[in-house]
Amino acid sequence: MKPKKKIVIDIAKQRLRAYLGEGEAFDFSCVTGDAEHPTPKGKFKILQKERVRRSRKYDSQMNYALQLTTTGIFIHESYNYSETPSQQSFLAKAISDTTTPSVSRLRAWFPNLGSREVKVGNINLLGSHGCIRLAHSDAVKLFEWVEVGVGVEIK
């Protein structure tokens, strides 16, 4: 029997951890919802995977998207300005891989930062609209590792 996979997101620590059986497969920085759009807590399952996805509601790119709810909560890549991941610029990847962990650490040290807005276009750097955002390289790894149906706990 294959070991069971699961994902645990700790909002207070701004961490996403993925487990294979009892062992930890990944430990990533993440950025969760802001004060006006909090990330919901509870137990979910991956409903769908989409390598390329665009939010119609917020007009933003959410590549490597793992859908958690039917109301629009996803785990996805941050700061992807291309609808074709293979054409993603080196600069956008570097920004994602640098900014996301830095914002995650700041949010963990200063939780009230989630109530502030520092916007670039329609993206609040300090918090999402409820989704769980990952650095580009982390989002790609998780997307390739996980299957539809895997359990996700957000606490």
QUIUR-V132741 format. One record per pair of residues at least 12 apart in sequence whose C-alpha atoms are under 7 Angstrom apart, sorted by the first residue. I is the first residue (numbers start at 1). GAP is how many residues later the second one is. Records with the same first field share a line. If there is no record, write none. Layout:
I->GAP  GAP
This chain:
3->17  18
4->16  17
5->14  15  16  145
6->12  13  14  144  145  146
7->12  144  145  146
8->144  145  146
9->144  145  146
10->144  145
11->21  144
12->96
13->95
14->15  16  17  18  90  93  94
15->12  13  14  15
16->12  13  14
28->110
29->71  72  75  105
30->70  71  74  102  103  104
31->69  72  73  96  97  101  102  103
32->95  96  98  99  100  101
33->94  95  96  97  98
34->80  81  93  94  95  96
35->79  80
37->92  93
38->91  92
39->91  92
41->113  114
42->111  112  113
43->109  110  111
44->24  107  108  109
45->23  104  105  106  107
46->20  21  22  102  103  104  105
47->20  21  101  102
48->18  19  100
49->16  17  18  99
50->14  15  16
51->12  13  14
52->12  31  32
53->12
61->19  20  22
62->14  15  16
63->13  14  17
64->12  13  75  76  79
73->57  58
74->57  58
75->56  57  58
76->56  57  58  63
77->56  57  58  59  62
78->18  55  56  57  58
79->13  17
80->12
93->43
96->39  40
97->38  39  40
100->34  35
103->23
113->13
114->12  13
